[in-house]
Amino acid sequence: MPKTTSASYDLALVKRYLQDQNVASGMTKSVRFCVKRYARKFVIEEGLMYYIMQTKESAEKREKVKKRLVCIADDEKQRALRASHDSLAHPGINSTRVNVSDNYY
């Protein structure tokens, strides 16, 4: 199993819930509630989990929402960073950081 941080642990639970529509039975009722509620912000498409960015204004205008690919495992995060850096022809730190924050969660 890939190494994960405590912050990504919750994302792993959300991904499992979205895939199975079932929350692990060993959780407390409040944790199950939080996972289900947090999962509303995400979708699974073709096996990949995306964070849905929709502001109140974009919802009112029925604008298309922006999806950001969720990176849970450290190797996924490394690939996202490398892809963002390489796709922009090796820009500086700030441009890479902006590209990562725009496209990944």
C-alpha positions in Angstrom: 0.0 0.0 0.0 1.4 3.4 -0.9 2.6 5.7 1.9 0.0 8.4 2.7 -0.1 11.4 5.0 -2.8 12.0 7.6 -4.4 14.6 5.4 -4.7 12.2 2.5 -6.1 9.5 4.7 -9.5 11.2 4.6 -9.3 11.4 0.8 -8.6 7.6 0.6 -11.8 7.1 2.6 -13.7 9.4 0.4 -12.4 7.6 -2.7 -13.4 4.2 -1.3 -16.9 5.6 -0.5 -17.4 7.0 -4.0 -16.3 3.7 -5.6 -18.4 1.4 -3.3 -21.1 3.8 -2.0 -20.4 2.2 1.3 -18.5 3.5 4.4 -16.4 1.1 6.5 -18.4 -0.4 9.3 -15.7 0.1 11.9 -16.2 3.9 11.8 -18.1 6.0 14.3 -21.4 7.5 13.1 -19.9 11.0 13.1 -16.9 9.9 10.9 -19.3 8.2 8.5 -21.4 11.3 8.3 -18.3 13.5 7.6 -17.0 11.2 4.9 -20.4 11.2 3.1 -20.7 14.9 3.4 -17.1 15.6 2.2 -17.6 13.2 -0.7 -20.1 15.6 -2.3 -17.2 17.7 -3.5 -15.7 14.8 -5.5 -16.5 12.5 -8.5 -14.9 9.4 -9.8 -14.4 9.3 -13.6 -12.7 6.4 -15.3 -11.2 5.3 -12.0 -9.7 8.7 -11.2 -11.0 11.0 -8.4 -11.6 14.7 -9.2 -12.3 17.6 -6.9 -15.2 19.7 -8.2 -14.6 23.4 -8.0 -17.9 25.3 -8.2 -18.4 28.7 -6.7 -21.8 30.1 -5.8 -21.5 32.5 -8.7 -20.7 29.7 -11.3 -23.6 27.6 -10.0 -26.1 30.5 -10.4 -24.8 31.2 -13.9 -24.8 27.5 -14.7 -21.2 27.7 -15.8 -19.1 24.6 -16.4 -17.3 23.5 -13.2 -13.5 23.0 -13.1 -12.3 19.6 -12.0 -8.9 19.1 -10.3 -7.3 15.6 -10.3 -6.9 14.3 -6.7 -3.4 13.0 -5.8 -3.5 10.8 -2.7 -0.3 8.8 -2.7 3.1 10.4 -2.6 4.1 8.9 -6.0 0.9 10.5 -7.5 1.9 13.9 -6.1 5.4 13.5 -7.5 4.1 12.7 -10.9 1.7 15.7 -10.8 4.6 18.0 -9.9 6.8 16.6 -12.6 4.1 16.8 -15.3 3.2 20.4 -14.4 6.9 21.4 -14.5 7.6 19.6 -17.8 4.4 20.6 -19.6 5.4 24.3 -19.2 8.8 23.9 -20.7 10.6 23.9 -17.3 9.3 27.2 -15.8 10.3 28.6 -12.5 9.0 27.6 -9.1 6.1 30.0 -9.0 4.7 29.1 -12.4 4.9 25.4 -11.5 3.2 26.0 -8.2 0.3 27.9 -9.9 -0.1 25.1 -12.5 -0.2 22.4 -9.8 -2.7 24.3 -7.7 -4.9 24.9 -10.8 -5.0 21.3 -12.0 -4.5 19.1 -8.9 -6.0 18.7 -5.5 
